[in-house]
Structures are given as structure tokens and as C-alpha cells.
């Protein structure tokens, strides 16, 4: 492989999309309302679509004869590079919304920066994803406010989800040598630079939703390097079952 | 948990600029803003539209089916209301 950093960078993007897409897909058949279930399914497909673009590109970069499916279904947990936030369980509807809100608030900023990437393939995917995520964020923001400023129970439950997931938000802004490589080569932004705009947006919405911003700033990291929480293994077991049990099975 | 049904909304989608909005179906939502989002997710997934209207079903006043005879039958034998008695002059392309 002549471009290992680029491969690593693209796999991270692909895994974020894949794992979140899988999580959102888990709502199919379980949504609180038919309409919201459809919305979750749409979002899931948006992400699976992105994951395909990223991972097929990664497979080309790797040049080892693997394709997007093999990267998605035949890698083990330690080879996954998604941030920890996205592998956290759906929980109740509010917890999914809180996860979605934290991530999309970051992701629209990230994709916006990625549209200016020196890597044209990534810039194209970013332009497409940006429109999708702008809508996802609108949806999540509305629900944050509805639940936070809703009933006593909805307020208490969404606050609990915010508190629970907060410790995973910092990883999105923590860079390592791969991010430095991306910045040096004009491929992607320094994640830390996205933080102020994220803080502004999150503070604004939390306030509108009458929610309290957690003051705990100790953050879990490691997902980008392949050190995951216990939840990813279960997700992969379900997602990869078919290809593991019936190698090469196709529609 | 008591399950209270969200109100029903009727959804109208404009397929492209220049056409009128057409009724495509209905859905449940807590309010108009949510209804727009749900309509986007349910009725424009395959590129069906460029604009959406939502209106509460309760805001619609419908004609009574039992009145159909008096409302609609009288129009049936008024063939002169159809513009079929004019001769179209040669050379007129658009009428």
C-alpha cells in the first residue's frame, strides 16, 4: 500500500458511517411511531450509502483485492476505526436522538470542511453527505427541543441520555498523527478547530431545550485507534453474521 | 403508558415547478413542523417532489357522499358546458 495514512483516514470515515447506519437500522420494526421509524430507516440508508463510497475507496487504496463488503463484514472489532459515540446502543428514542444530535452537530461542520479536500473523491462524498446531514441535524435538533422542553418524564430521560453520552463527545475533536497527516496534505480539517462552532450550537440547543450541559470534561477516546467499548462487538456479531456464516452470500 | 395518537395531517406534494400540489396521502405528527419532516421522509424519498404542503385533516370540510346526487348528477346532462361545439380554425396551434 503506497498511501497507508489515506487508507486509514478513509476507513475511519467509512466506519463512522457504517456503524451509525447499522445502529439506526436497528430501529426498523421498533420505532415509536411509523413516521419516525421511516425517518430512522432513511437516515440509516443515507449512512450505509456513504459507508459504501468510503469503504470502496478505501479498498481501492489498499489494493489488496478486498472490496467494500469484505471491509465491512470480515474485519474484526480491533480493525474498526469509528468513534466510540456511534457504537453506543440506541437506548430509548431520546438516547438515539441525543447521540444523533451530538454527532450531526459535529458532522455537518466536518463535512463542510471536507468539501474543500485536496482529495476529490472525499470532497464529492462530503458534498453529498452534507445535504443529508443538514437534514439529520434539523430532525435531531427538533427532537432535542421537543423532548427537553416536553413533559417532565421526557425532560428527565433526555437529560439522562445527554449526561450518559457526553463523555464520548470529546473524541470527535481529538486528533492524532493521522489527522495531522490529513491537515498537512489538505485532505481534511484539524478536528480541534471544529470544536468552538460545535460548542456554540450544542449550548444553544441545550438551552432552548431547557437541558443542562454536563460539566464533566473527562472524555473516552480510542475508537479511532481500534480500542472500542463492549458494545461494538455485539453490533458486529449481528451485522456480520450472514457473511460469516455463509461466506460470499449475495442477493 | 397511555398512548395518545398524534393528529392527522393531509400531505400535498408539488412534483415540479409549474405543476400544482397534489394530495399524496396522510400521516400523523405532533404539529405542522413535524408533519413537514414526516412528509419529506414518507412521500419524497424517491424524488417525488420539490415542495410540500401540510394541512390538518380536521381543517378540511368535505362534501357529504349522501349529497352526491344533488351536487354532481345535474352536471351530467349539460353537454353544452363542455367546449366541444366550437370549430377550431385552421392554423390555431394553441387553444
Interface residues (C-beta under 8 A of the other chain):
Chain A: X33 X34 X35 X36 X38 X39 X42 X135 X138 X139 X142 X146
Chain B: X6 X27 X28 X29 X30 X33 X34 X37 X38 X40 X41 X42 X45
